[in-house]
Amino acid sequence: MDPEVPLRKIIHVDMDAFYASVEQKDNPSLQGKPVAVGGGSARGVVAAASYEARVFGVRSAMSGYLARQKCPGLIFVKPRFERYREISRQIREIFMAYTDLVEPLSLDEAYLDVTENKTGIPSATLIASEIRHRIFERTGLTASAGISINKFIAKIASDINKPNGQKTIPPEEVTDFLMALEIRKFYGVGKVTAEKMHNLGIFTGADLKDKSQEFLLTHFGKSGSHYYSVVRGIHHSAVQPERVPKSVGAERTFSENLSSEIFMLERLEAIAAELESRLQPKKRAGKTITLKIKYSDFRLQTRSKTLPYYISSSSMILENAKELLYQESLENSVRLLGISLSNLNTEKKQSDPHEDSIQVQLKFDF
């Protein structure tokens, strides 16, 4: 790790199977049963799956047809985004009791910087445990957490003891942890990148660290610098509670490639609904809508249009996304669709004053 980089105490909190867990909590008859939030028709898509369903291989973004094949007893329920937002607000209130440095990533996960916190508790591990306990007391839902010196490692750590667990990677264990970590578990390394790394003889963090920065830049472009730094425990990104996004989007990767535009429309409807749910909490709207298409050969295409007015409702988002979909013929089968809105109705704000303010080295137990 770079001795010049100030250490922080970062917690990544991730709710366990959030949408499905909310449905099971609100409907006791669903508890202990395989549940999928989304559409169960031949053209439906799984938005979230309970842990009972995941045992059968059911995953988010999977087609409803395939999900039923994998789990014949699967119970589908329609998403209730307003209910999910309501509970997300309750969870956010708990976070804010400990620190103002909270960076939400979605309705069900967030980063917290507790290097300096409102409770005076010196241990980030104890704070994470207390937060998880309070979330369960208030909502009846479980959460997992990762605790470490930066956002990158905390994010990885939160997956280790899921569900309903937490993992701390203290400063003195960061190097050993990263060296032993399988490369596919590095946050941000997807299936394609992992395969490429495997072909280059990179299977673990130790293998990655053995490669020079020049080698990584040659094979991975700008991402090479990122990989070179994070495997050494260096990640400068601070928790940004007041970050004003330039765009808001939602996307889905499909378990099976889609070749028919008709099959894509229902996917776009679900994506538009998710995008609306991300816009509403801050009352955001946008004038420029972009449709993202990733083909089965991993080529990426975007199609955009700018409207003379702001939109935020799922119906308007879907209407314009459909126009973009039919704008020209598809070049191949599709593995991912995404919709984003930019040119938002948010005023420019000054940068977060907290971003560079924490310059203290850790003096307490993690």
Disulfide bonds with the S-S distance in Angstrom:
none
